């Protein structure tokens, strides 16, 4: 396999990285929610020269103290106090899914741009409400982090646009994890409250596949099989076919039932960009040893930068192949492999920290007023496909999409 780093100057836009090195006016960011979601993003925020954490809101007093100690920033017990703080100019909403609308709307109405954890909201109506509110307030919505921000996905998009595999014909995405057997709250095991793998995991696959297809989705045919484990009463797996315009189609399959480890097919690298040993660890058996699941879940919130996941490569979301009429493309944790009649060639994706691209996007949106790819309408479009997945599985019918155009 050959490597081609010289092409990166053409297909991987380095100008944002160069500009960020001389930033003198970072975004003053407030965080709503200091739990597990924030802990996954904290290292990237801390390392990013375009972001300065100035405040956080969280009902858990231990997480508030850890945040204050680590970042020297103020904290609040109530999100309403955070969004009205004049020192805060943008808010990262990393609270539970069911609170996204309430907390994002409070920030938007206070004149703050928002970075909202995926999924944007649970209902499509709530997503539309946030889009309209942001338009009225003249602020930005960015929906993420999701794996569509990952460096290899960004690089793959550029390589496809350069014509490296010709016209995209088909996309395949597959991942198997232990998602359902990690510590969960009751809400995370309720589909109605935005729990289960559809709202938490499918949105990752949907986002990155949409970015690589680069044309609007049109229809969804899907199956979930319901809850296969009565003790985890929500969808734990799905498979779907998305028809896009221009004849492009994609198959997306995911299982969170903690049997086969999909990271074995990704260079033994975990989703968060951390190398894994060959030793098999049963998430089901580990969960059985936990006496209080909710308490254990809470303990995984932010405590220090040292205890946050320390990525060594880009994050990933399992196997992703893009099949073109001149070649095929495969995502890896370190970059992109393209195979054509000349054989495989590898293109490395520059790595700073996991999720650095998310905060590049936030900075460009707030400081440069650049409309992000993953804006409110993008987030709503991915959410619509999640709902279509559930509807198609329930009815057995193909579902036509309505919110996929700009």
C-alpha angles and dihedrals in degrees: 000000000000128000125223111192093153092070090062092081087066103039106027110062107227096173093092091053091051093047092049091059091070100040113144099170110052122185113266099230130195122195124215105203126021098202132110095307092057092044089059092053100036097090092052092048092047092050097045115099091204096061132064118185108222104162145007137195123209135143092218106090094201092057090047091053091048091051092049092048095047101042103022087232133137122255138204133199091217127056090215090067092048096053093050093050106116091213090063116082101168133024130214106209107207099154124121116300095254091058097049096096095047095047097039092048091051090053094045092049087052089056097256127136112232139217104201122197114238129295093051091216135331097249129050090225091058091049090053090049091055092048092053093045092051092048091051093047094045094234134127131252120204117182114210171331090254129145091259085081094057115123095238091051090051090048092047090053090054094046091050090049088052088058096246093146098023119231115359111243108165140006128201125193124180132169136163120191144154093252097132093053099051112102108288138185120229090257091055089059094050118084091198089060094047096268131132128058096296098068096028102040112013090062089064093054092041093051096050094042091051090051092052095043089053092195130087121277115238112178141014130206113182151157131202102176090221122249110339092186117052090204090060099044101194139075109295100175142021144175125200145170118219118198113207129189121273091040096290116142135179136200117210122188129174137170125186096181097113101240115105112031109228091197088075086073092049101063090278088289119142122234089258093057097260122134114244131210122237090247112114114231117190110223089195092058092044090052090051089062093056111098099193112027096187092049091048090049090053091050089062091067123105115309105146141335090252092061094049117099110277107214120208095183137019117293117254142191103219130270117354123175127180114198117204133178091252102034148341129254129208128190120224131178089257103040144299132315119205122191123192136145089302093057131249124334125185126217114193119220113222111247128207105151131330109274094016088129091059092060092041085059093047091050093049091048097049103033101031099028090233113163105237123227089232095054128142095282090049090051091049091049092054091045090052090057090052090055091044089054091056094043094048091049092051098045101029089230134120110254122219116220125227108179103055102099118089 
